[in-house]
Structure formats: C-alpha cells, structure tokens
Amino acid sequence: MMPSPADRVYRSGKIPIFIACASILQISESLLPHPIPGLRFGLANIVSLIILIQYGFKPALTVTLLRSVVSSFVMGTFLSPGFILSFAAGCASISAVGTLYLISARFQLFRISPIGLSIAGAFIHNMVQIYLAYLMLFNHPGIFFLIPWLAFGSVILGGFSGFMTSGIINQLSLKTKTVSVAIQIEPAYKNNIYQHTNSWLHKCSPEIKILFILIITAVAVLYENMILYGLLIITILILIPNAKLQYNTTFRVLRKLWVIILSAFILPLYFNPGSHVLIKTELFSIHQEALITGCIFSTRIVILALLSSIVAQTTHTKALTKGIRTFIKPLDRIGANSAYIAQTISLSLMALPEVWHEIRSVMVSLKKGKKKDLKTLKTVVTELFVYLFSTKNDRLP
C-alpha cells in the first residue's frame, strides 16, 4: 500500500523546515505596521494553504499550530495575549479551511479555489481573534465595531494570499526550475531573547513557570480589579532585577503589542457611558467609569505580556520545549504524539537561522536587476515559495 502524501511529507523530515519558513514569515510580518488589529497580509498562511493542498490537513494543522509556538519563542511572546489569540485563531482557521477543502475535493459542485479558501480562512481567523479578545482581554462590546473592517480586510488580504497561493501551486505543478543562490556562511539571524544569567528564576522548572503564567492569566481574566493589577505590576517590577534581567529588554515585548494595548484603552473611552464626566467637549466625553475600564483592560494585557517576556528570558528554548511536552503529554491518550511535537519544535528552532539566511539570499538573488514595482514583488514572492517547496530537504541540522 502506497503511503499518503501526508505520510510521505512526515517521513521526509520537511515539516520542521516548513515550520521554520512559516515562523520567519510570521515574525517578519509582525515587524510591519498594522494600524487595525488582526489585519495582516498573512504570508505565513500561504505556507499552510500550500501544505493543505499539496499534502493534506494533518501536516497543515501541524505547521499552523507549531509555527505560532516557534515564532513566539523567538519573539519572547510565548503565552502572551498575542500568542493565545494567534494560536487559537490559527487552529480554528486551518480547521475550517481544511473542512472546506475536503468538501471541495469530494464534490465538484462545491469546488472552491485557493482564493476562496484563503478568504474564508482569513475571515474565520479574524472573527475568532476578535471574539477571543472580547472574552479574554477587552470584555467590551465596542470591539465588535471592528468587524466590518476586519471582514473587508479578510476579503482583500485573504484574496491576495489566495491569489499568490494559486500561482505558486501552478508553478510547482509545472516543476519550474528554482533559482540558484549562493548561501552565506554566517547566519543572518540569531535568537537573543534568552538571557544567560544564573538567577534562581533561570534554575526554576519550566513547568512551574508555564503553570504560573496560566494561573495568573486565569486570575487576570476572572478578576477586574486595579488593586490586584497594581500588586501584580509591583511584583513584576521587583522580579525583573531579582532575576538579573534588564527593564528595557523586558519591556521591549510591549512594542509588539502596542496596537492591542492602545485599542484596549481607547475602546471603553469611546463607547462606555457613565455618570461621572471627567472631560466633555463638542466631539466626545470621557467618563470616570470608562477610564477605569480602559485602564483595567490595557493593564491586564501589559501584565501578561511582561510575564511572558520574563519566562522567555529566563528559560532556554530546549527547556521550554520540555515544559510544553509535559503539559501536552496527556493528549497522547487521544492520538497526539507529545514526543514528536517537542522534537519538531526543537528541530524548527535549530533550523531557523539557516532558513532565515537562505530566504534572505534567495530574495536578494530574485530582486537583482529588476524594477521595484508590484509585478516584481509578485514574481519574487512566487519564486521564493517555489524555491522553498521545491528544494530537497538538505537543510536540517
């Protein structure tokens, strides 16, 4: 009996490489400005969609979920609010797209193109994020006023990703010759999140750290109390030097979440009514109740983000991977393979510097001598993905 495409890709050992590629694209995209929370080009989703069409649902699900974990390790945002939203939305999105693709493959009447799949995935991703943000972070109906913008963005940006995916798959089916590049020796990227000091927190078990963050997350979501949040902030400020960390390095994670933090503060100010008016103008009024609510929502996100930054700085990625395996080991009873998941995360992290470097080299080679316009961008991105999916698996460390 011939192995299925999913079995073949697992046996080939390419999954960690695909995760590394998707993680790099997700990290790179996070550095671009996105004034409306949740709206991004979704280049990493192109990887998941190609894998879904080429190899099946299970590899696509593996890459989608583990890329969120790997990229959060690199950015120091593991278990932060941004990670939780990304992980949950990614799981829901690829599950829905996988179901639609299965229906599309079995019933010609309901045939859905990669563009349609991508738009559906982007829409579900954004809707899950906004509802989860409402339940966990904002708890304010004003956030749902973003739905029209997110829905419109899903069509535009999801359509773009689907259009690129369709072109890449067509190129792969033609077995187009890939670009030849010279890979530099020195890696272009290094993970500088982990701080090599010898504090008590560094020696603490990763399982305890993960459990602590999960408990604090539950407490912060269940209790909206500024006195409690103030005590947590004071504890964090004391903990940072006590763990031999730097304030500026720890607070750097807030730059990646500034849009979410600002939105959490502004939404209640704009939508919350109240009885005590603090500021009143012809355009808007700010009530005391709304100001307190905004402070609660934004402070909650800051606390969880800082805690995730502290864990990332005091826990080596290998130890963090071990801690994750401990927590997901019970899932082995329902068919999951915690050992494989932990090993795949480790291999993906080890492959990151070389894959990052290779992507840069390919981009430089593809752009050389070409005009800087949208047509060139489309060609370069298409050929980059064709290169990544066509090359043999010779990059694993």
N, C-alpha and C positions, 0 to 999 in steps of 0.2 A: 504494500500500500504506500503510495507516494505521500510524503509529508505535505501539509497545507502551507500556503505562503507564510502564515503566522509562525508555524513551527520552524520553517526554514530561516526566517529572519532572527528568531531567538537563538537557533543553533549557530548562526553565522557570527554572533557576538557583536552585531552592529547596533543593538539597542542603546548601549552606553554612549556611542558616538552620536546617534540621533538625539539623545537627551542633552548631550553637551552642546550640539548645534542649536537646539531649541532654547536652551538656557542662555546661551550667548546672545541670541536674537532678543530674548525677553529682557535680559539685562541692558542691552544696548538701547532698546526701545524705552525702557524706564528712564533713561537719561534725557530723552526728548521731552519738550514741554507738552503738557496735555491739560489745557485750561478747564475742560469739563471732565470730572472724574469718571473713569470707566471707558473713555473713548481713546483707543489707540489703533494703530494700523494692524496689529495682530500678525506680525511676521512670523512669530513662533507658532501661531495657529496653522500657518501654511505647512509646516513640518508635520503636524498632527494629521492634517487633512490628507496630505500625500501618503502618509503611512497607512491611514484608514483605507484609502482606495487601493493602494499597492499590496498591502499585507493583511488588512483586516482590523477588526475592532480592538482585540486584546492588546496588540502592540501599540496602537494609537492611544489607548487608555493609559498604558504604562508610561509612554513618553510624556503625555499631557500632565499626569499627576506628578511624576518624578522630576520633571523639568521645573515645576513650581518649588519643589523641595530643594533641588540643587541650586537654583538661582537665588533662593532665599538664604542659603548658606553663604553664598558668595557676597551678597549684598548686606548680610547681617540682619535680615528681617525675619528669620525663621520664627514662627508662632506669633508674629506681629499681626495687627489687624489687616494690613495689606496682604500678607501671606494667606490668612484664613479666607479672605474674600476671593483671592486668585485661585486657591486650591479648590474651594467648593464650587465656584463658578466654572472652572475648567472641567471638573468631574461631571457636572450637570450638562455642560455644553457638548462635550465629546460623547456622552451617553445618548443625548438626543440626536445628535448628528449621526452617530452610529446606527441608531434605530431607523432614521430616515433613509440612510444609505442601504440598509438591509431591505427595507420595503422597496426602494428604488431598483435594487438589483434583482429582486424576485418578480416584481410586477412592472412590465413595460409601460402600462398605462400611467403609473405614478413616477415615471422617470424624472429624477432630479439631477441637475447639472452640478458640478463643483461650485459654481457661483451661488446657486440656490442653497446648497448645503452650508456654504460659508456664511451667507446672510443669516440663515437660521441659527447657526452656531453662535454668531456674534450677538444676535438678539437675545438668545437664551442666556448667554454669558453675562450680558449687561443687566438683564432683568433679575437674575439670581444675585448678582452683586448688590443691586440696589435694595432688594428685599432683605438680604442678609445684613447689609449696612443698617437698614431700618431696625431690624430685630436686635442686633448686637451693639451698634455704635450710636446712631442718632435717635432712634425711637421717636421720630417726629414725622408727621405726615407730609410736611413741606418737601421732604426729599423726593416724593413722587412727582413733583413738578418737573423733575429732570427726565422723566420717562419719554416725553415726546422728542427731546434732543437725543437721548440715547437710542431710541428707535430709529430716528433719522440717520444717526451716525452708524448704526448697525447695517443699514442698507448700503450706505456709501462705502464705509471702510470694509465691511464684510464682502461687499461686491468686488472691491479692489483685490482683497486676498483671494477670493474665489477665482477671479479672472487670472491672477498670477498662477494660482494652482493649476488651472486648466491648461495654461500654456506650458507649464513645467512638465505636467504629465504627458502632454503631446510630444514634447521634446524627448522625454525619457522613452516613450514608445518607439520613437524613430531611432533610438540608440545613437544619438548625436555624439560625436567625439567631444570630449571635455577639454577645457582649456589646460594648457601645460604651464605650470608655475614653478618658480624656484622658492622653496620654503626656507626662511631664515633660520639660523641655528638658535638664537636666543628667543625665548618666549616673549610675546608682546603683552602678556597679561599675567599678573600674579595676585593671589588672594592675600590681601593684607589685613583682613578683618581680625583674625585671631592674634591676640597679644601674648607674646611669650614671656610671661612673668610667673612667679612661683607663689601666688597667693592661696589662701585657704579655699577661695571660690574656684580656682583652677583645679584644685585637688578634689573638689566635690563631685559626686557621681552625676553623670549627665541625666540619668533617670530622675534624680531628685530635682534637678534644675527644670527639666521639662514638666514634671508634676507640679512644681511650684508655680510656673507660669500658667498652667492650666487652671490651677486653683484661683490665682489672682484674677485671671480672665473671667472666671465664673462669678467671683465676688464683685468685680467691677461692673459686670453686666447686670447683676441682680440688685445691687445697691447703688442708687444715685445719691451719693452723699459727699458734699465737698469737704467735710471734715475728714472723712475716711480717705478721700483722694489726696488731701493735703498731707496726711500722715504717710501715705504711700510715696508721695513725691519726696518728702523729707528722708524717708528710709532709703530711697534710691540715691539721693544726693550724698548720704553718708556711705552707702555701699560702694559707690564708684571709687573713691580714693582708698577705701578699705580693701578693695580687690586689686589695688595697684593699677587702676585704669585712669585714663585722662578724660576730663569732662568734654573737651572739644571732639574727641574721637567718638565718645558715646552718643553725644547729641547730634552727630552727623546723620544718623538714621532719620531724624525728623525732616531733613531736606527732601527725602524721597517721599514723604507723606504730607508735605505742606498743603497740597490741594485738599486732601481729605480732612486735615485738621481745620483748615480755614472754612471749608464747607460746613463742618460740624458746628462751628461757632456762629456762622452767618445765618444759616437756615432758621434757627429759632428766633433770631433777632428780627428777621423779616416777616415770619409767619405767625409767631406766638402773640396772642393778645394778652393783656394783663390789666391789673387795676392800678398799679403804681407806675406812672410815667416818669422816666428819667430825662429823656431828651425828646422834644417834639418840634418838628419843622413842617413845612408845607408838603415835603416829599415823603417823609417817614417819621415814625415814632418808635422809640426804644423803651420797652417796659422792663421793670426790675426782674420780673419772673422770667422773661425771655433771656435777659443777660445771664441769669443764674443757670438756666437750662443750657445755653450755649457754652458756658464755662465748663459745665459737667461733661457735656459730650466731647468737647475738644481735649479736656484734661484726661479723660478716660483713654483716648487714643494715644496721647503722649506717654502715659504711664506704661501701657502695653508695649509701645514701640521701644521705649528705653529699656524695659526688661528684656526684650528680645535682643537688643544690641549688647547688653551685658552678657547674656548667655553666649552669644556668638563670639564675643571677645575672650571669654574665659573657657571655651570648650573647643577642643580641636575637632575638625570635621570628622575624623575617624571615630572619636568618642561620641560625637553627636549622632553619627550613623548607628553606632552600637546602641545608644539610648533609644533611638527610633525603633530598632528591631525589637527591643524589649517590650515596647508598648504595642507593637503590631503583632507580636507572636501569637496571641490568642486567635488572630484571624486565620492562622494555619488550619484551624478546625473546619473552616468553611471553604477551603481550597486555596487560600493565599499562600505564598511562599516567602516568609519573612527573611529567610537567609538569602534568597535570590534578590529581593528588593534591596537589602542592605548592601550586598555585593555590587549591584548595579549602580547604586548611588555612589559608592566608593570609586568604581571604575569611571563613572561620568566625571567626578571631581578631578580624578587623576588625568583624564583626557582633556579637560578644559583648556589648559594653557596652550597645548599643541593645536587643538582645533581652532581656538581663538586666533592663533597666529596664522594658521592656514587660511582661514576665512579672510583675514586682512590681506594676505599675499594674493589670494585669488581676486579680491576686489581691485587691488592695485593693477594687476595684470589686465583685468577686463576693462578698466576705465582708461588705460593708457592710450593716448592718441585719439580719444573720442570726445565729442561735444558734450557739454554738461546740460542736458535737457531731459524731459520726461521720457522720450523714446529711448535714450541711452540708459536711463535708470531702469526702465522695464527690461531692457535687454540684459543689463548687468545682473539684476536680481534673478531673472530667469536662468541665466547661465550659471550663476552661483549655486542655485539649488540643484540644477542638473549635475554640476560637478560634485556636490556633496552626496547626492544619491547614486551617482554612477561609479565613483571611485571605490576600489576594493578596500576591504577592512584591514588596512595596514597601519592604523594609527593608534591602536590600543597600546597603552603602556604595559 
